Amino acid sequence: MHLTSLGPKPSPIPIQIHLKTSQQTAFRKTPTGFNLANPLLLLSHQAASVMGGGQKRGRTQRRHFKQNRDNVWKHNPNKAPPAAHPSGGPTVENPTEENPTWQPFATQNPGFDEYYKEQRIVGQKEWDEFISTLRKPLPAAFRINASAQFSEDIRSQLEKEFAKSLEAEANNENGEKAIRPLPWYPGNLAWQLNFSRMQLRKNQALERFHEFLKQENEIGNITRQEAVSMVPPLFLNVLPEHHILDMCAAPGSKTFQLLEIIHGCTKPGQLPDGLVIANDVDVQRCNLLIHQTKRMSTANLIVTNHEAQHFPGISMGGDGQVEKSQLLFDRVLCDVPCSGDGTLRKAPDIWRKWNAGMGNGLHCLQVAIAMRGLALLKVGGRMVYSTCSMNPVENEAVVAEILRRCEGSVELLDVSNELAGLVRRPGLKTWKVRDRGSWFTTYKDVSVQRRSAIVQSMFPSGQSWKETVNEGAMNHLTEGSVNEEPRESDASAKLGEMEVSVLQLERCMRIVPHDQNSGAFFIAVLQKISPLPANHSINKQTKSKQRDGGRMSAKLEEESEIQKAESVLEINTDSKIIEQNTETISEKKDQEAVPLSDNNDSKIIEEKTETISEKKDQEAVPLSDNNDENGVQIGKTDNRKRKLQMQGKWRGVDPVVFFTDETIINSIITFYGVSANFPLAGHLVTRNDESTNVKRIYYVSRSVREILELNLQVGQRLKITSLGLKIFERQTVKDEAACAYRISSEGLQLIFPYLTKQILYAPFSDFEHLLKYRAVKFVDFVDSTLGQKASALLPGCCVVVLHQVGNNSTDLKADASTIAIVCWKGKSNLSIMVSPSDAKELLERLEIRLGKKDVTASVKVLEESVLLEDDSVVPPHDVEPVNTTENMEEEVTI
Ligand SMILES: C[S@@+](CC[C@H](N)C(=O)[O-])C[C@H]1O[C@@H](n2cnc3c(N)ncnc32)[C@H](O)[C@@H]1O
């Protein structure tokens, strides 16, 4: 990464940016493509993944996921070069000039036009504007992480600096601003650019801003996210104490937003009472989510890997002796897999793939996921159902069906007075269903053969035509319907045979692209006002097991298909596992409908085996100690056959173990002088139950700890792929006086206020040198007392705190403005244990704060010292026994 443009603007290039987005295009390079190492591409993968649902779709999802769908150009090697552009040179708007074999994706699909015209999601007069906006690239958008230490600095830099400098780059014919805060997002924290992501990448004049976005995104100070995708978490009205379930969470942009909200008012050294459980069925996408949310450094997150429609329900006690505790949530985000046609502007290959069957195929899964979400929601809690699709079969039809099934126990909320400034349209009350080229206005017209694919709940009334008429639903046809304009094609259809919903679906919200130059989205906000009817409640099909001599009863939810399949695999392939897991298997036997040893039903077994082999592929990245803390593989070993599989209930996933080794905990407390006010007991966990070998120790919040305890008591129903904040890491130390565990950078912010030993206070000059050169000899410190104090510390990990400007007292109280880094005290020098990107960011932010002119020069020195260090050629100072590169926070490349 190269930052050269912080000074004067680069010399003009022969590119004129026309902000009129009709002229914007994006293009991609295949087959090599852009790869996932670029975090900016994460968002396009979000779009790329929306299709698909259960296990069988796993591979397709992953295939889509690997493709960059940000672009409207594709490569055609056989295509003759187009005529030269009159300007004589390549432009951002005309990538074919750069590479004559590029040609645009077709941004049209007659089936799409016909479908949405018929559904009348926009009025006839608006159609042209709607469709032409859909064909334009999506303006880039991002969010400042409100809980980041430098969020104020970043907002101010945007408002004061970039808003002006970008304006100068824009040749804006429509008077639109080059960059503006989204009016509906609180606190000027979300911004929309009038440039597409392609323009940002390709235009040299925007290079500095692009670098800024990349760097801040990597650090976690900002998150690049489509504007409309930021809406659902806002409608959840989250409070810091809420327990939140994000049912289909990967790649995690909304999870990150939810975590930001619960951490909003947290002071250093404190944790909020709330937590987020982020779940996704796809283990690889879970890893992406973990990578994304790692930037948040939170102890209040659990990542799980379940089919959302079978998310385990856990309840404990209730026998009078033990207080009943249940895993229920104050808030549920149900951002379900969908056809994704609302993301056409950033994923234009959907134009080619789109067909009406995509939405139909997902409807039942969407209903099942939403119903499970409502079952897991506390009475009084809110659930947001959302999709990035415009299709009523995936939207209003799903909401209508869950309202019907809940029989009045759930209310669709009118949130029209929330998020002022967000332009949204009311939900539809009537729509049609398309199947194999035919339109159906009522379920009764669907042939018997097609009734397995086209179900009643896809229709507005969700009932047979006869029932609809009896209920007088037709009276509502023109009452407040959104799509009230007469249908041309309705002339042939008998009005009396059309279905219409009697539910208040106008309370749903549809965001369409041309209202505020965005993508499309659908959102419904639901509140649970009483327990669900018995057949939909959380304890449906539960089995009771007597535990602890019958004192407690653990009600276990029905096994999901995956779990059953795994049992089959265990029994058929690994006798060792059978031996070790006899209890688990016999428990499962009780619960399962699938005969485990009986081959009578070979079909079932075949189906299961298919699921298993898919799952095997997915789990090529086992979540074990050989992966980094995110479950992203960092070693070469295929761990699938590791013994660890036998330790946990979930194949390929290391068990979560409370870390209770008192010798190690006490050594940490003594070495760092950890105050008794910082609760360690019961808050430390590992993924490896051999305590002598524990490499990383994670800290979990009280709320997470309680869920872990509950989960352990009921036999580990939750398949946890990641949790906790990495706080300590094992360190190879030669000196016996040193502690074998160092504090990790992400853990420092939490534990720092409770440390009383191994702390140094540095003036800016020395702090700056540390960041720039990564290691400084004691004799080289500008502040010689600092050098002496550093030399007097015990060898090993220590913390260096920046003196607040003008304050040289060492009696500093940690507050939100305290800046501290983890270092290593060697024989003759101090070296930092901060990743190069974090060091760079910190250096820049500090120098900007202090009004230093030549930030670029400092960054250059830093980059050179990192290069030297990485190459291990000539370290800037004496080499310490600690390999700082190895000890640095691992840079995970996805
Ligand atoms: C629309 S995306 C979610 C986007 C995510 N909420 C965000 O903001 O980053 C849908 C996700 O659902 C997941 N998914 C598909 N079927 C699922 C199921 N049955 N249970 C849980 N997750 C599922 C997909 O893997 C995908 O990651």
The ligand as a Tripos MOL2 file, in Angstrom:
@<TRIPOS>MOLECULE
LIG
   27    29     1     0     0
SMALL
NO_CHARGES

@<TRIPOS>ATOM
      1 C1        -28.6120  -12.1270    2.8310 C.3       1 LIG1
      2 S1        -27.2800  -13.0530    3.3970 S.3       1 LIG1
      3 C2        -27.0610  -12.3820    4.9890 C.3       1 LIG1
      4 C3        -26.3170  -11.0850    4.9990 C.3       1 LIG1
      5 C4        -25.9200  -10.6880    6.3920 C.3       1 LIG1
      6 N1        -27.0660  -10.5340    7.2480 N.3       1 LIG1
      7 C5        -25.1220   -9.3970    6.4070 C.2       1 LIG1
      8 O1        -25.6460   -8.3440    6.6530 O.co2     1 LIG1
      9 O2        -23.9020   -9.4560    6.1530 O.co2     1 LIG1
     10 C6        -28.0240  -14.5800    3.7350 C.3       1 LIG1
     11 C7        -27.1430  -15.5450    4.4910 C.3       1 LIG1
     12 O3        -27.9680  -16.6310    4.8570 O.3       1 LIG1
     13 C8        -27.1770  -17.7860    4.8980 C.3       1 LIG1
     14 N2        -28.1120  -18.9200    4.8640 N.ar      1 LIG1
     15 C9        -28.6760  -19.5310    3.8230 C.ar      1 LIG1
     16 N3        -29.5030  -20.4940    4.2500 N.ar      1 LIG1
     17 C10       -29.4660  -20.4830    5.5880 C.ar      1 LIG1
     18 C11       -30.0820  -21.2420    6.6110 C.ar      1 LIG1
     19 N4        -30.9320  -22.2080    6.3230 N.pl3     1 LIG1
     20 N5        -29.7820  -20.9630    7.8780 N.ar      1 LIG1
     21 C12       -28.8990  -19.9980    8.2090 C.ar      1 LIG1
     22 N6        -28.2890  -19.2540    7.2780 N.ar      1 LIG1
     23 C13       -28.5710  -19.4760    5.9930 C.ar      1 LIG1
     24 C14       -26.2740  -17.6560    3.7180 C.3       1 LIG1
     25 O4        -25.1110  -18.4400    3.9130 O.3       1 LIG1
     26 C15       -25.9980  -16.1540    3.7350 C.3       1 LIG1
     27 O5        -24.8060  -15.9050    4.4030 O.3       1 LIG1
@<TRIPOS>BOND
     1     1     2 1
     2     2     3 1
     3     2    10 1
     4     3     4 1
     5     4     5 1
     6     5     6 1
     7     5     7 1
     8     7     8 2
     9     7     9 1
    10    10    11 1
    11    11    12 1
    12    11    26 1
    13    12    13 1
    14    13    14 1
    15    13    24 1
    16    14    15 ar
    17    14    23 ar
    18    15    16 ar
    19    16    17 ar
    20    17    18 ar
    21    17    23 ar
    22    18    19 1
    23    18    20 ar
    24    20    21 ar
    25    21    22 ar
    26    22    23 ar
    27    24    25 1
    28    24    26 1
    29    26    27 1
@<TRIPOS>SUBSTRUCTURE
     1 LIG1         1 GROUP 0 **** ****
